[in-house]
Amino acid sequence: MQKDLNTIVANVREKTPAIKTRAEFEAYKATISGPRGVLTDIMKGMGKVPKEDKPAIGKAINEAKMAVEAAFATVIEGLEAAELAAKIGTAIDPTLPSPDSTRGTLHPISQVREEMVDLFRRIGFSVAEATEVESEHYCFDALNIPADHPARDMQDSYYLPDDLSVNNVSKEGEEKYLLRTHTSSVQIRTMLKQKPPVRIVAPGRCFRRDTPDATHSANFHQIEGLYVDKDVTLLDLKATLDHFVKTIFGPKAKTRLRPSFFPFTEPSFEMDFFSPDLGKLSNKWLEIMGCGMVDPKVFKAVGIDPEVYTGYAFGMGIERIAMILQGVDDIRYYYQNDVRFLKQFA
């Protein structure tokens, strides 16, 4: 039996290098390890081997089987390389268009962000942006958020190492750097550089130490608006937000303001909207943003006279708007990079 095994291995090593096609390989493989192959026949004969010889014969069969499988693996590797070479040819021109029939598209969050930004641009707002790394002063102090406010707790914000130096992010003193928790810091930096009138929207990524679930993510996107000028009133804020809601959610949409509290606005409101054109969310009051008139203390922090100028501010989560518009019930879908999900928004 050992002689037969040696003959099989030698035959395989001799014949396999000459195999050029998969059909040829499968045909030859069947003669060796197929149901009626010579190696299979020897393995079936183990039942007739005397008990005292089985360990040695079994070891020899396993060694022969491993040698045959290694030779077959080499053949498969060579065939696959030849098939790939035949597909791509001898030269690749990287300037040629992609052979894929479908083109890429913006991420669904980016689509909604662009729609919102375009809406506000059309009514006179410009876009302002800043870095995602901020200092405590611009993220909290200048927005009238005191040191003992819960938003400044280590559990809510991602603080960066004390010895970190960020050359393109200015500080007011020795405060810490952190990943911004809102884009309100963009409003502060804009008002320090630009005197009224100011009319901006600030879209961007924010970070908070939220436990991920269907409606919360540690990484999320906001868009905030700010309008500062002489004689800006609450009526101007309401008109702007009514226009936004009717444009995004349909002309039949309604809004309402509920009194609330934010350190940087006074008075402050939560805004709800109601629309009959939202599928399963139709005809329900849904909260979508916070807003209010800019607090005089915020104006004083940026050197604007609150006796001369007034203004309003608002902010909302872009994912929140996207989930309503796109019928998505779990925010985590946006960050899983599942092509089946993303292709729905192409």
Secondary structure, 3 states (H helix, E strand, C coil): CHHHHHHHHHHHHHHHHHCCCHHHHHHHHHHHHCCCCHHHHHHHHHHHCCHHHHHHHHHHHHHHHHHHHHHHHHHHHHHHHHHHHHHHCCCCCCCCCCCCCCCCCCCHHHHHHHHHHHHHHHCCCEECCCCCEEEHHHHCHHHCCCCCCHHHCCCCCCECCCCCCCCCCCCCCCCCEEECCCCHHHHHHHHHHCCCCEEEEEEEEEECCCCCCCCCCCEEEEEEEEEEECCCCHHHHHHHHHHHHHHHHCCCCEEEEEEEEECCEEEEEEEEEECCCCHHHCCCCEEEEEEEEECHHHHHHCCCCCCCCEEEEEEEEHHHHHHHHHCCCCHHHHHCCCHHHHHHHC
